[in-house]
Amino acid sequence: MKKISESAVRRLSLYLRLLRVVAGKQELISSQELAERSGATSAQVRKDLSLFGSFGQRGRGYEVHELIETLEGILGLGRRWRVAIVGVGKLGSALLGYRELGQRGFDVVAAFDVDARKVGESLSGLDVSGIESLERVIREREVEIGIITTPPEAATDVADRLARAGVSAILNFAPVKIEGNEGTVVRTMDLRVNDPGLRFSESSSLVAHALSLIEEKPQHTSKIAGRVFGLRNGPPGLAARLVFELLAEDHRVEVDGDGVWRLAAAPSSAKQRLDAVSFAVVDVETTGVPVSRGGRIIEIALAEVRGGVIRDEFTTLVNPDRHVPRWVSGLTGISGEMVAEAPRFRDICDDLRERLEGRVFVAHNAAYDWAYVSAEIQRSRMMIPNGPRLCTVRLARKALPGLHRRGLDSLARYYGIEIDGRHRAWGDARATALLLIRLLAEVERAGVEHWAELQSWMSERPKRRRRRRGIG
């Protein structure tokens, strides 16, 4: 087999990543387009690919999916590798949260750290082992590749121990040169040209941290790299690469030509008619303690409303991993025994986020329910869904100005809505959904037909009548 230079391997890895990006959008790609996207020349692209045979047709280009399969074979991505990560700081934890690692044939079967506080902690479903057990665990779990993400002063010793334990390759992310030996290949990774490219899952705490910074105000790439990865004085290329890989595919944020990241514009629901907007009506029951003091959800329910109809409903008890006060049990009927066998919030978080995604979050006193839901999602290391929220208390205040009481019981009596299961999430969520349907009908009778119009209408303040002053 021909010996291929490392620079050619890096270019092929970059071509592969770019092809995966366009795979769902186009069937063909030219050498010129691949060159423009990769920063190479079309002649270089053709030369690299010609090393492995004849691809594409003159004047037509390359079949995207066929070229992806070919490059995956060339780069050895067709088999599975057992991997261990040594050092679970910010970068190591990020690699554990790399969503495509398994898809690319790399199974992380072990993680190590010298910090006793991290040993035994579960990160991305894997328990962290102490560094003293490295050789034994490597052999027991038949690890083939070691990834080093330790501080530079520890990297050489870790590499020696990995080699003695029998790994065949080491990927070194520490900023220090490490020499390999006959049995172990060592590659020091330059993340500015990484293959096949890092990806961070939405569950990554790094993503959540970056998003929280951007929510405060627009942030430059270097600021995000410093706050999230600790790269305050690192190479600009490395900072840009990490931040881009962290956020580039997240539709919640956007970046301008100056490298400043900000929240993306709200979804297109603004242009939708109200009868086409999908609403997620939510109610929670809690431990009765404010979120700021560690309050947790013990039951959550969601009703999807669209076109004046309840389309779907979801409800579950939640194990809060803490005591349920007697007065809460008296009010809701939910006891500690009932929630003891219930799923924890992190177990239902994926399902709940899918039900919230792309919908308007609605609740009776939306700020209260949203505070608990968003805190639980963040605690589960998941990204908080982005989108508008609607409070039925505020909506009732605007739609029914003559009604002085706007609690759920008062509004339910006004519309003749029977609440089956008061102070249970499923009962209150359904009642709030029926209330929303009635209030939206009031809104439409007032001539408001689109979501953007509703937002403007609710923000209008009633005009005050001026008193005329007398003369003399």
N, C-alpha and C positions, 0 to 999 in steps of 0.2 A: 504493500500500500504506500502511496506517495506520502512523504513527510510534509505536513502542513504547518506553516508558521503560526505562532501564537496570535499574531496580529490578524491573520486570515481567519482563525477560529473566532476571534472577537467580532470580526465583521459579519461572519456567518450567523453568529448568535444575535447580532443586532438586526440583520435581515429577517431572521425568524421572528423576532419580537414584533417588528413592524408589519410583517405579513399577518400575524395573529390579530393585530389591531384592525386591519382592513378586511379580514376574512369574511365578516358578515355583511360587508357593504359592497364588495365588488368581486367578480370572478377572475379578472385578468389584471396584471400589473406589468408595466414596462420596466426595462432596466433603468430608464431615465427617471421614472417616478421613484423607484426604489433607491436610486442614487440621491435624489433630492431629499428624500426623507431621512436617509442615513448619513448624509454629509460626505458621501464618496462621489466618485465619477461613474458615469454609465459604463465606461470602459473597465473600471475596476470591478464593478458588479459582475459584468460578463466574464471577466478573467477569473474571479473567485469561483463562480458557478461552473465554469468550464473545466475546473480541476477534477470534477466528479462526473463528467459526462456532458451530454447535450440536453439542454433544457430550452423550452419555449420555442416559438416560431417567429421568424423574422416578420416584422410589421404587425404582429399580433400580441406579442408579449408572453408572459409566463402565466400558467394556470395557478392561481393562488393556493388552493388546497393541495394540489399535487406538489408544489414547491415546499409547502409546509411539511408534508410527510417526508419528502426527500431530505430536507435539512434536519429534521428530527432524527432521522436515521444516521446521517453523517455525524451529528453531534452526540450520538449515543444516548438519546433520550428515550429509547424504546424499552429499556429494562428498568428495574427498580433498585434503588440503593438505600442501604440502612445508614442513617446519619446520626451523629451526636453533636450537640452544641455545647461548647465549654465557655461559660460566662453569660449569665442571663441578666445583664444590665439592660440599658435602653435598646441597643442594637440587637443583642441576643434575643430579648423578648420580642422585638419586631420581627426577627426571622422566624420565631416560633409562631407568629401570627401571619406569616406569609401565606396567603390563601392558595397560591398556585404551586407551592412546594410539592405537595402530594401529587398534584395533577401532572407534574413534570417528572415523576418517578422517584422523588426523594422522600423517604419515610423517616421522620425524626423519631427515633426510638429511645433517646436518652438526652438529658440536659444536666449540666453540672455547674456548681458555683461554690466559691470559697466562703461566701457570706452565710453564716449559720441561720440568719433570719430568713433566708430564701430557701434553705434546704427543707424539703417536704412540702413546699408550696406547689400548688397545681397551676401551671401556666399553659393555656391552650390545650388543656386536657392531659398534660404530661407532668408527673411529679419530678421536682428538681432533686437531684442526688448531690451529696457532698463530694468535693473534689478528691477526698482521700479514697473514695471507692471507684475512681475512674478506671483503672486497669481491669478490675474484676467485672464491672458492669459492661465495659467495652467488649470483653471476651464473651460474657454470658449472652449478650444481645447481638453478637456477631456484627458489630458496627464496622462499616467499610470506609466511611468518610467522616472525618472530624472537622468541625467548623470552629475556629477560634475567634472569640469576640471579647477577649480579656484585655486588660490594660497592657501596654507594650512590655512592661518589665516582667510580666508573667508569661508572655506568649511563648518564648523559646523553651522554657521548662515544660509547658503544657504540650508543645509539639513533640518534644522528646518522649514524653510519657505516652502520647497517642501512638507514636511510631513503635515503641516497645510493646504496646498492647496489641499491635497487629493491624492498624488501619492502613489502607492502601493509598489513601489520598488525604491531604489536609488543605482546606481553604482558610487562609489566614486573613482575617479582617483587621487585625491589630496593625498599627502603623510602624512595623518593624520588619526587617528582612530576616527570613528564616530559611536555612538551607535544608534540602531534602536529603535522602540517602537512597541506597539501592532499592529498598523495599517500599519506600513511601515517597510519593510525589507531593511537593508543597507548592501551592500557588497563592501568592499574596494578591488579594482582591483590590482592584481599583474600582470603586463604585461609580466612577464617572463613565466607565464603559463596562458595565457588568453584564454577564450572560447567565441566564436569559432574561435578567431584569427582576428587580425586587417588586413584590406586590404586598400591600398591607391590607388585611381583611378589615371590614367595617367594625368587627368586634375588637380590633386593636385599641388598647388604651392610648396609644400614640395618636391615632386618628382622632379620638375624642378630645385629647389635649389640644391638638392643632385646631380643631373646630372651635373649641371654647375660646381660644385666642382670637380667631378671626371673627367670632360673634361679638367680641368686645369692640373691635375696630379692625379695618383692613391692615394686613401685616405683610411686610416684605419677606421674601424667601429667607434671607439671612437671619431675620428675627425668629422665624419659625424654627429654623435649623438650630439656633442657639437655645431656644426655650424647650424644644421637644427632644432633640438629640444631644444637647450639650455641646454642640459644635460652635462655640462662640468665636474661636479664632482659627477654625478649620479652613481648608481650601475651598474657595467659592464654588468650584465645580462639584466637589463632593456634597456641599450643602444643597446646591440646586438639584443634584441628582436624587438625593434622599427625599427632599420635600416634594419633588415632582412625582416620584414613585409613590409617595404616601397619599397624595391628593389629586393627581392628574385625572384619574378616572372617576372621581367623586362628583356627581352632578350637583351637589349642594354648594360647591365653591367654584370660583373662576379666577383666572390670573390674567393680568394685563401685560403689555409689552415691557413694563418696567419691573416685572417680577413681584408685583403687589397682589396678594390674594384677598378676595372678599367674598361674601356670601353671594351666591348666584341669585338672579332675579326669581321671584316667586313663580310657581308653576302656572300653566296657562288657564287655571280655573277662573282667573279674572275675566276672561272673555266668554265664559260659559253662561248659558242660561241657568237660572237657579234649579229648574227641574232636571238639569243634566249633571249638576254638581253632586258628587258623592260625599256624604257626611258620615263620620265615625263618631257616634254618640257614646260617650264613656261615663261610667260611674265607678268609683272605688270606695271600699270600706277599709278603714285603716286601724292601726293600733291606738289611735287617739292622741298621738304625740306629733307635734309639728315636724315637718321634714328637716328643718334646721337642727332639731334635737334627736334625729335618728328615727323618726316615724316611718313605719313600713306599711305596705299594702297587705291586707288579709283576704280580700276578694276584689275581683275586677270583672266588669262586664262591658261589652261593646255591642252596639246595634248599628248596622249600616243602613242609612236612609238615602234613597235616591228616587226621584220622580214621585215624591209624596207617598212612598211605600217603604216599610221595613223589609229590606232584602235579605238580611242575614243577621244572626245573633251569635254571640260567643260569651261564655261566662266560666269562671273557675275560681275556686278557693286558692289561696296562696299561702304557703308556709313562710312566715316572716322571720323564723329563727329567733323568736323572742316571745316573751309573755304577752298574752292577750288580756288586758285588764278586765276585771269583773264588770265594770260599768259599760264597757264596749260590748261584752257578751250579752248584757241585759238589753242593750239598745238594738243590736243586730241579730241576736240569736246565734252568733258565731263564737264557738268556744275554742279553747286551746286544743282540745282533743280533736275537733273537726279539722283543724288546719295542720295537725301533726303529720298526717300522711299525705297532705296536698303537695303539689309540685312547688318548687321554689320559683321565684320570679325569673331567674336566669333560664329555667327550663321551658318557660312559655314565651320568652322574650322574642325569639325569631318569629313565631306565629303572630304575636301581637303586633310587631313592627310591620309585618306584611299587611295586616288589616288596617293599620294607620297610614301606611305609605300612600301618597297621592290623594288622600282624603282630607277634608276639613275636620279638625278636631273640635268636637262639640261637647259641652258639659254644662250642667246647671251650677254656676260659679266655676267657670272653666279654669281660672287661675289656680284654684285649690286642687282640682283633680290633675291638672297638667303638672303641677309641682311634684306630686307624688310619682306620677307615671314617668316623667323625664328623669327624676332622681333614681328610680329603680332601673331604668334602661341604662343610665350611665354607670350605675353600680354593677351592672351585668357586663360592662365593658363593650357595650354596643353603641352604635351611632344613633343619636336622637333624630327621629324623622323630622324633616324640615317641611313646613307648610303653615297655612293660616289656621287660626283658632277662632271659635265663635262661642260666646257665652249666652245661654238662653235667658239669664237674668237681665243682661243688658238689652237683648233683643226684645224681651217682653216690656221693658221700660220704654223702649222706643215705639213698639207696635201697639201697646196698650197704655197710653199715657194717663188714662183716667183710672186705672187700677192701682190702688195704693199698696197692696201686698203682692209680692212677686216670689214668694217662696214656692217650692214645688207643690206643696199641698194646696196652697191658695190657687195657683194656676190650674192645677188638676181639677179642682172643684169648679173653677170658672168654665172650663171646657168640657166638664163631665167625663174626665178621664179617671178610670178606676186604677188605683195603684195596687197591684197584687204583689206583695212582698216589699213593703215599705222598709227602708233602711237595710235592704239587701241590694247588692250591686245590680243583680239581674232585674229586680223589680223597679228600681229607680232609673236604670238605664233605659228600660223599655218605656216607662212613663215619660222620661225626658225626650225620647225619640218621637213619641206621639205628640208631645207638646211642640217640638220643633216643626213637625208637619203642619200643625194648626197655625203656628206663628208665621211660617213661610207663606201660608195662604193669605194671612193678613197683609204681609209685605207686598205680595203680588197685587192684591186689591188696591194697594197704595201706589201702584204703577212702577214698582221696582221689579225688574225681570232678570237682571244679570248680577253675578257675584260682585263685580267691581262696583256696580250701582248700590248694592246692599252695604258694602263697606263705607262708601261715601255717605250714604243716607244715615247710617248709624253714627257717623262722626259729626253730623250736623247738630249744632246746638239750637235749641228753640229760641226764636227771636223774642226779645223783650220789648214790650210796648213802652214807648217813652211817655212820660207825663208832661203834659203841656204846662208851661209856667204862665201864671197870670201876669198881666201888665199893670203897673202902677203900685 
